[in-house]
Amino acid sequence: MDVDEKYMALALELAERGRGQVSPNPMVGTVIVKSGKIVGKGYHLKAGLPHAEIKALKNADPSAKEATLYTNLEPCSHFGRTPPCTDRIIKAGIRQVVAAMADPNPLNSGRGFARLRRAGVKVRTGVLKKEAKRLNESFIKFITQKEPFVIVKVAMSLDGKIATKTGESRWITGEKARRYVHQLRREVDGVLVGLNTVLKDDPLLTVRGKGERRGEKAGPVRIVVDSQAKIPLEAKVLRGRPQTMIVTAGYAPKSRIKALERNGARVVIVPGKGKRVDLVKLMKELGKLEMASLLIEGGGEIIASAFSSRIVDKVLFFVSPKIIGGRDAPTPVEGGGVREMAQAVPLRSVTTRWFDSDLLIEGYPCYGGKCLPD
């Protein structure tokens, strides 16, 4: 690892501290180095608050003059929720900027680097680029496609069951894996299930341990796909914060929609595809609401619809060393399925890790030979 990679790795570590808090902005960390010493550090904490570069410059002042600034994302050159960072970098007298990647935001992409170079600032790019893109994969999709980055999470037995034939599913995985899922919910903007999951499990879909960090958001928006608005008004998911979104199709009874709204839910009507909500159109609606990341937790029918709609960007499959059995026990991906192995959805960049005796398999699906860019 060379010197630039060393400091970029630190910038990425700082950026990670904003996970779950900065959406719809990217996670950004900045390190300022002068004569081999770190003179300033900063990371973006929340949309609307100062960017990482500004915090690091303030921390370094006046030592920033003739220093090198390391950041995992191209500094902004346009006015958004905050003023442009490039002007402050130039004013501070920074000699060189080392960045991991260009900003995918069309409003800024390449313009920040060009502005710095015109002012005489040296620019180096591409340092730990792959790691930087993985860190901000949700932001990259959201800012380029105006849709959330979709993650499917499944907990299943070794023989591929997500519940017994009677519908019992608590608990397939152990405590350590379940804690990780709560952390994952904390990091996304929305968590989505289908009506069947609500009817069978009556989940809260909240995040355990909320309020542990000052200023932390209340949790992801809870989303229930319910084409005919049949969800019971006493369902746990309709209680408390954050507000629950019920997604219905255009033919849901108006009386049910009004009852849900009186009960505190937000009802979003998305055109139907057959008898189901069109998930492709739903993603566009969620994008308009600045939802950059979405976690789908099941069950098998909604996950099957997500895959057939080709909206899934990442999968997390927990496999527990248990045998449930039963031809009528539900599986993670149901629906009609594919007819030939050539139609199966392969994964790339597959990784594994253990949570005690539970194995997590993580990867990125490819559709028709097309995969997410590395």
N, C-alpha and C positions, 0 to 999 in steps of 0.2 A: 504494500500500500504506500503510494507516494504521499507527499505532504498535502497536496490538494485533496486527495481522497480522504486523508485523515480528518481534515477540517470539515469536509463535506459530510462525512459520516456523523460528525457532531451536529451539523446543521439539521440532518435528517432526524436525529434523536430529539432535538429540540422541537422540530415540526410535529413529531408524534404526540407531543404533549397537548396539542390542540384537537386531537381526535375526538369526534363526537360533539364538539362545541362550535366549530368554525363554519359549518355548512350554512349557506351554499358556497362559501369561499373554500379555497384550498388550504391544506396544512402547509405552513411555511416556517422554516427556522433559518436564522441568520447568525453567522459568526464573523467577527471582524478581527483580523490578525495584523500585527505590526511588529516587525523585527523579531519574528518567531514567537511572539507572545499574544495571547487572546486579550484584547482590550475592550471587547463589547460582545454581548450575546442578546438574542431576543427571539421570541416566537409569537405567531399570531394566535390570539386567544379566542376571539369571537368576531363574527361579522359586524362591521361598524366601528370596531376598535382599531387602534393603530396596527399597521402591518409589521411583520417581523423586522424588516429592514429599518423602519423608523425607530422601533424600540431599541435595536442594537446600536444605532447611531447615537441615540440619546444616552445610552449606557456608556458609549465609548468617548463621547465628546470631552475634550478637544483632540483626543488621540487618534481620531479617525483619519486625519489628514495624512496622505501618502500611504494609507493602509490598504490591505486587501480584504474585500468583503466576499464571504462565501454564503450562498443561498441556494436552496434546492429548486427554486422556480424563478424564472425571469422577472425582474422587478417591473412593476406596472408603470406605464407612462400616460395613463388616462385617469380622468376623474371618475370614480365610482362612488362607493359609500365614503371613501376617504380620498385625500389628494394623492397625486402620483408620487411614487417613491423615487423615481429616477432623478427628479429635480433635487430632492434632499441629498441623494447620494453624491451628485455633482457638486452641490453647494458645500458639502462636508469635506471635499477634497480627496475622496477615495481614489486611489491610484489604479486599482484593478478590481474587477468583479468576476468571480468564478461561479458559474451557475450549472446546476445539474441538467436542466431542460428548459426549453422555450415554453412560454405560457400558451396553453392550447386555446385560451380565450381569443376569439377572432378580433376583439377590440384592441388587443395588446400584442398578439403573437409576432415576435420579431421587432416590434416597434421600440420596446424597452431597450433591447440591445443596441439598436441603431441610434437611439437618442444618447446613450452612454458613449458610444464610439465617436459620435460627432463632437462630443464635448471633450474628447481626448482620453477617455477612460478605457483602459485595456479590458477586453472581455474574453473569457475562456468558457466554453460550454461543453456539455456532455459528460461531466465528471459524475460518476455513479448515476447515470441517466436511468438505467433499468430499475434500480432501487427507488428512484424518485417517482417514476411512472407508477410503480406498484403502490407506493404510499398514497398517491392521489388518484387512484383508478376511478373512484366514484366521481370526483370533480371533473376528470377528463371527459367521461361520458356525458355528464350533465351539461357541461359548458359547450360541448360540440354538437350534441344531439337533442338537448333540452328535454331529456328523460332521465329518470333515476337509474343508477347502477343497481341491478337486481341480484340479490343473493338468495339462494334456496338453501335452507337448513333442514336437515332430516336427522332424527334419532331412530335407529332401527336395530333389530336383533341380528344375530349372525345369519339367520335364515331369511332375512329381508322382510320382517314384519314390523309395523309401527304400532301395533296394538294386538291384544288377544282377539279371538273371534267374538267375544262379548263387548269389545270396544275399550277394555281397560288398557291404559298406556302409561300409568304412573307407577314406578318410573322405569323406563328402559335403560337409561344411562345413569351413572353415578353422580354424586354431589359435585365433584370437580368439573365434570363436563357441563352440568347445569349452571354452575357459577359462570363458566365461560360464555354460555348463551346469554345470560343476563348482561354480561359485559358487552357482548355483541349488540344487544338491543340498545344499550346506552350509546353506541357509536353510530347508529343509523337514524335516518329521519322518519322512517315509517316501518311498521311491522304488520304484515298482512296475512290473514287466514280466510278460509271460505266458511260459509254458513255451517256446513257439516261439522267442522271443528268446534264451533261455538255450541252446537246442539249436543255434541258428544262429551266434550271436555269442560265446557263453561269456563274458559280461561280468562284471567285478568289482562294478560299481555302487558303487564307493567314491568318495571325494572326494579329488582331487589336492591335495597340499600340506597335509594335515591336520597339526595340531600346531603350526602356525605361530603361533597365538595362545594364550597361556597360559589354561588353563581351558576351552578350546573343546571342544564335544562331539565324540564320536568320529565322527559322521556320521549320516545318516538310516538308519532301519531299512530293510534291503533286503527287499523283498517279491516273492515269485514266486507267481503264480496258476497252480496246477498241480492240476487237479481230481482226477487219479488218482495223484498223487505219483510221477510218472515221471522226475523230474529225476535226472540221473546223480549219484552220490555224489561223483564227482571234479570236479563243476562248480566253477568259480572263485568263484561267488557264495556258496558254502558255506564259503569260507575266511575267516579273520581276523575283525576287528571292523568294525562292530557285528554282533550276531547276526542271521542271516537268518531271515525268517519265510516258511514255505511254507504257502500257503493251499490246502486241499484240500476236496473235497466229501465228503459222508457216506459215499460208496461206495468211497473210496480203500482199498486193501488195508492191513490193520493191520500186516502185516510190513514194508511200505514205510515206513509212518509211524514205526515203531520204529527202523528203520535210519537214517532221517533224523535222528531225535532223538539217536541214539547218535553221529551225525556232527556234533552241535552245533547243529542247526537247531531252531527253534521251530515246531511244526506247529499251525496253527489250522484247525479244521474248521468250514466254513460250509455250510449247506444248499445243494444244487445247484438250478439252474434249467435243466431239461433235462440236458444232459451238461456244463454249465458251472457254475462257481461263481457264485452270485447276488451280483453286485457291490453291489447296494443293501444287502443284509444284511451284506456285508463292511464297508461304510462304517460301519454301526452298531457292528460289532465293533471297528473301529479307533478309533471315537469313545470307546468304553468304555476303551480303552487310552490315552486323552488324546492322541491323535494329531490335531493341529489342522490339519496341511497335508500334502498328498500329491502327489507328482509321478509321473505315468504317462509312461513313456518308450517304450512300444510293445511289440510291433509292431502291424500293422494290424488283426488280429483283436481283440486286447484293447482297442484304442482304439475300434473299432466297437462293442464291447460296452459300453464306458463311455458313449458317446454315446447308444446305444439305451436304456441304463438311466437316462439323464438325470442322471448324477452329476458331469459335467464343469462346472466353474465358470469356467475360464479356459483359453485356448489360446495356445501359443507355437509358431508355425510358422516355422522357418528355411528360407529358400529360397536354394539355391545356384545360381549361373549355370552349370549343367552340364546337358547332355542325355544321359540314359541310354537311354531307349527300351526297347522290348520289351514285348509284350503279356503276358508271363509275369512281368515284373519287379514286385515287390510295391509297393503303394501305402500311404499313411499310414492311411487308414480303409477297411477292407475290409468283411467281413460281407455282408449282403444288400443294403444300400443302400436308398434311398427310391425310390418309383415316380414321384413327381411333384415338380417344382421347389418347389411350395408346401410340401412336407414337409421341404425342406432346412433345416438349422440355421443361422440367420443369426447374425452377431456384432454387438455394439454396442461403443461406445467403442473403436474400432479405432485402434491407433497403430502406427507403423513406425519402425525404426531400423536402421542399418547396422553390421555387424561386418566391416570391410574390404569384400569384394565379396559377402558374404552378407547377405540382407535378413531381418530378424525382423518378422513380423506378429503382433501381440498383440491379443487381444480377448476379449469375454465372450459366451458362447453364450446364445441365447434359445430356449426350448422352448415351442411352442404359443402364441407371442406373449408369454410370461412371461419377463422378464429380471431379472437381479439388480438390486436398487435402486441408484440413483445415490448 
